[in-house]
Amino acid sequence: MEYRKLGRKAVDVGIVGLGAEYLEYASRDTVISVVHEALGHGVNYIDLFMASPDVRDNFGLALKNKRHDVLIAGHLGSAFGTGQYYRTRDEVICREFFDDLLKRLQTDFIDVLMLHFVDEIDDYEKVFGTGGIYGLAKRLQKEGKARFIGMSGHNPSIALAAVKSGHIDLLMFPVNPAFDTMKSDEGKLETLEKANFVGKPDISENTFALDRKELYHNCSLYGVGIVGMKPFAAGHLITKVDPDTVALTPVQCVHYALSQPGVCTVVPGCKNIEEMKAALAFLDATEGEKDYSVISELPVWNLKGSCMYCNHCLPCPVGIDIGTIIRLTDTVEYGMTESIALDYEALSAKASDCTECSICMANCPFDVDVISNMARTMAIFET
């Protein structure tokens, strides 16, 4: 397992985590087997947003004597009643289900307390305003019952507001190429369906690529770690519908998410041990197996000229990490920080080492003008 910092916090998190959504109604044995498979491979981040009692009990058993091996993310605002999940902003109910989570997990604290599912401006103001559940989260943190505060959501504009507010340490957000690469004139549900989706994705996640890229770069800038959820787009990206469609592998989807600015861990939803193993296969995958440049074959995504940070352009004769350099340069467009400058300085080969041989441009499936990007980088970091 490779580890990254949890945003600006001095905590190491495994780059592959576990999203527990699809285990809500799984058997106890299944939950235990999936959790033990994950922890056995170094997974140390589990997101448990569900409030149903059985799944909480099952995870409590699965984590018995292993609590301090894992970072647990619980959600404030997720509740359960009349046999189903519902979202609430009622402080009394939120506190009740938070205390229930601690009891059923047999622990006295949660590592990450997520403000659950904030996607609308009115809801954002309700959550973070006077009397909102953000105040409850801060009190729980002060009491030692929550270490860090995060927010989950799907709307890049609302998420960006939370990131810039300084209120959150982490952002849980869907990160996958299907949502990230839609252009502003293609942000239609029917376009997503043409991109080889089965069924209809949640319309709330159908947002424009520009907004999402701005969000990712600002998370990197502000030190807010991204927990990448739905890397497989609810399984649609890894499903081949007919011979003319392009399906990605779980490894490619995980690599795509981890290549984006600000992402510290990816939490694929796994409903059984086989799916957990498929996600963990990333850890031993070759560079060829990780390569997700096949997305260039889907013309509906219109990716030409846009760097996907995939490094399919490599190898560089002088050892330049092209994807990382362009990613750092893109982030600086939203503001320069000391950490970004230090990240660039730490690179063994700089943009100024480029010999303009153009091998990278011949390799790039997205027609990125790498030479111009190296010049842009030098103007920012080396002058």
N, C-alpha and C positions, 0 to 999 in steps of 0.2 A: 504494500500500500504506500502510495505517496501522500504526503500531508502538506496542507497549506494553512496559512494563518486565517483565523476566523475574522475576516475583515480587519479592523484596526486592533483587535484584541490579541493578546499574546497567548493564544490558545491554538493548538494544532488540530486540524480536522482532516479526516481522510477524504480524498477527492471523490470517492464513491461512497454514498450513504444509502439509506433505506427510507423510502416513502411507504407508509403503512396503510394507505387508503384501501388497497385491494385485499387487505387481510382482515378487514372489519368483521366479516362473517365467515372467515376461515375457521377450521377446527383448531383446537388448542395445540394439537400435535404439529399442525402445519405452521402455526405462528412460531412455536418453539424451534422447529427445524430451520425455518428461514432466518430467524434472529441468530441462531448459533452458527449457521453457515456464514452469515455476514460478519459477525464478530470474529470468527475464526480466520477471516481474511483481512482483518485490520479495520473493518468498518467501525467508526466510532460516532456516527451521527445518525439518529433516528428521528424522523418527524412523525408525530402521532397527533393528528388534528382531531380525530374522531372522539366523540364523547360517549359512545355506547358502552355500557358497563362490561359486557363480555370481552370486547377487544382490549380494554384497559386491564382487566383481570389477567387475560392471556399474556399480555406483554409484561405484567408484573411477575408472572411466573417465569417467563422466558429470560428475564433480566435478573432473576434472583441470584444473589452473590456476584453479579456482574455489573451492578449499577455504576460503579466508578470507572468502568471501562468504556463508557459511552456517554455522549452528549445527547440529552433528550430535549426535543422541542415540543412543547405543549402549546395549545392555542387558547387564548382568552377571547371568548365570543362564540365558541362552538358549544352547542348544547344538544340534549337528547330528550325527546318526549313523545308520547303516543307512538312509540316504536320507530321513530325516525329522527334524523339529524335536523336541527334548525340553527339559524344564526341569531344571536341576540346581542344587544348592547346594554341590557339591564345589569347593573353592577352587582346586585344581590345574586342573580342567577349565575353570572360569570364567576363570582367568588365561590358559589356552591359547587360548580363543576370543576373549578381549579382545585379546591380542597379534595374533591372526589378523585381527581387524577392522582394527586399525591398519595392518597390512601390506597388506591388500587395498584399503583406502581410500587408501593411499599418503599417510598422515599420521602424525604422532607424538603426537597427542592427540585426545581426544574432548571435546566441549563439555559434554554432559550424560551422566553415567553413571547409567542407570536400574537400580535393583534390580528385577529382572524378576518381575512377576506374583506379588505377595504378597497372598493373600486369606484365609488361615486363621491362627488365633491361634498354632498350633504352628509354622507356617512363619514367621510374624512373629518369634517368639522365636528361631528357628533363624537367621534372616537377621541380626537385630540383636543377638543375644546374643554371648557370648564365643566366639570362633572362627568367627563367622558371616561371610558375604561382605560385610557392611557394613564390617568391618575391612579387607578387601581394597580396597574402594572408597576408603576414607580413605587407604590407603597409595598407591594410584594417583594420588589427588588430590595428595598431598604430593610425589610424584615429578614432578608437572606433566603427567601423562598424562590427567587428567580435571579439568575446571574446576569443575563443579557436580555434586551428587549428587541424584538423584531416585528415585522409586519408581513403578512401575506396578501397578495393581490394579483390582478391580471391587467390592470389599466396602467400603461406607462406614465401618463401624465400625473395621475394620483400618486403612483409610486415615486416619481421624481420629486414631488412636493415633500413626501415623507423623508426621502434621502437628504434633501437640502435643509430640512427643518432641524436636523441634528438630534431628533427624538429617537431614532432607531439605530441599532448596531448591525442588524441583518435585514435583508429583504428576501423573502421567498417569492419567486417569480418564475413563470414558465419560460424555459429557454430551449428552443429548438429551431431548426432552419425553416420549417414551414411557416411559423409565425414571424420569424425575424426578417425574412427576405422579401416579404410582400411590399411592393412599391405603393405609394400613396394613391395612384390611380387604379390599383388592383385590389384595394382592400374590400373586396366583396366576398360574401360567403360562397357564392357559386364559383368564384375563382379558386378558393381553397378546395372545393370539391373536384375541380378540374386537375388540381395538383395531386390527384390520386388518393384522396381521402375516401374512406368508407363512411357513410352516414354523414351527419352534420356536426362539426365541432361547435363548441360553445362560442356564440357570437361575441361574447365579452372578451374573448382572447384574440379576436381577429383585428389586430391593430397594426399600424403602419411601421415599416421597418425603421424609418428615420427616427421615430420617437423611441423605439426600443434601443437602438444603438446609442442614442443620446443618454438614455437611462443607464445602460451598462457602463459607459465611460464615466458618467458622474458618480456611480457607485465606486469605481476605482479611484476617482479623484477625492471623494469624501471619506474613503476608507470604510464604506459599508459593504460587508460581504454579501454576495448573492448566493442563495441556496437555490440551485436550478431544479425546479420541479417540471414534470411532464416532458422529459427529454425525448420521449418517443411519440409525443402528441397523442396520448391515450392509445398507443399501439398502432395508430394509422401510418406512421412513417416506416414501420417495419413490416407492413402487410403488403404483399404484392397482389394487386387486384386482378390483373390480366397481363399477358405477355408484353404489352406496350408500356406498362408502368415501371417506375423505378422505386425499389424498396431499399431502405438503408438497414444496416445491422444495428443491434443494440450498441456494439462497440463504436461504430461510427457516430451514432447519436450522442453517446456519452462524450466522445472526443470533441465533437462540435461544441457542446455546452461548456466543457472545460477550457476551450480555446477562447471564449468570450471574456472581455474585460470584467473584472470584479468577481467572477465566479470562483468560489472557494470549495464548493462541494456540489455534487449532483445527487438527487434523491429519486431514483426511478421507483415507480410503484411496482412491487413484485407480489404476485398472489400465491406463489409456490417456490419451492427450492430451485426448480429448474430455471425460473425467470431470474432468481437472485444470482445463480451461477452465470447466466447469460450476461448480466450486467458486470459481474466481477471479472468476466473474461477480458475486460478492458485492461486489467492490471498486467496481463501477460501477453497482450496483443502486440504484433509487429507494427511498425510504422505503416506498412502497406495495408494492414487490416484496419488501422485507425483512419486512414485517409477517407474523408467524406466529400472529396471534390466531385463525386458522381452527381451531386446536386446541381452541377452546372448543366446536366443533361435535361433538366426540366425547364424549358423555355418560359413557362408561365411565371417563374420566379425572377427572370430578367436580372441576372446577377453580373452581367458584363461590366468590367471596370471597377467593381467593388471588392476590396480585399476581405476575404473570409478568415484570415489569420490561420489558414490550414497548413501553410508551409509546403504545399504541393510543388511550389516553385524550386524547392531545394533538390539536390545539394548545391550550395554556393561554393565556387572555387576558393574563395577567401574566408569561408566560414561565417558569413553573416547570417544571423537568425532573422530572416526577413519579416516573417509574420509578427514576431515580438516587436521589432523596430517600428513597423507600421502601426501596430496596436498602441504603442506608447505615444507615437506622434499624433494619432487620432485623438487620444485622450487629452493631450495638451491643448487641443482646440477648445476644450471646455475650461481650461485653466491649468497652470503649471504648479506643481507642488515639489517640495524637496525630495519626497520619496520617489516620484517619477524620474527626477533628474538623477537620483542615485541608482535607480534601476537601469537607466540608460548607461550610466558611467560604468556599471558592473559588467556590461556586455564585453565579451572578449574581442569582438569585431564590431566596429562602428560603421555608420553609413559612409563616412569618408574613406573607408577601405574599399568601397565599391569600384571596380575597374570598368564598369559599364559594358561587360561582356555580353549581356542580354540573354544568357542561358536561362535565367530565371523567368524572363518574359516569354520565352519559347515554351517553358514548362507549365506556366500558369494557365489553368483552365478557365479563369475568369477575366482574362485580358487586362490584368492590372499593369499600369505603367510603373514598374518597380523603380526604374532609374529616376523618374520624376519624384517619386516618393522618397528616395534616398536624398535627393537634393532638398526636399522639404524638411527632412529630418535634420540635415546638416545646418540649415538656416535656423532651426529652433534650438538645437542642442550644442552645436559646435561653433557658433559665431558669437 
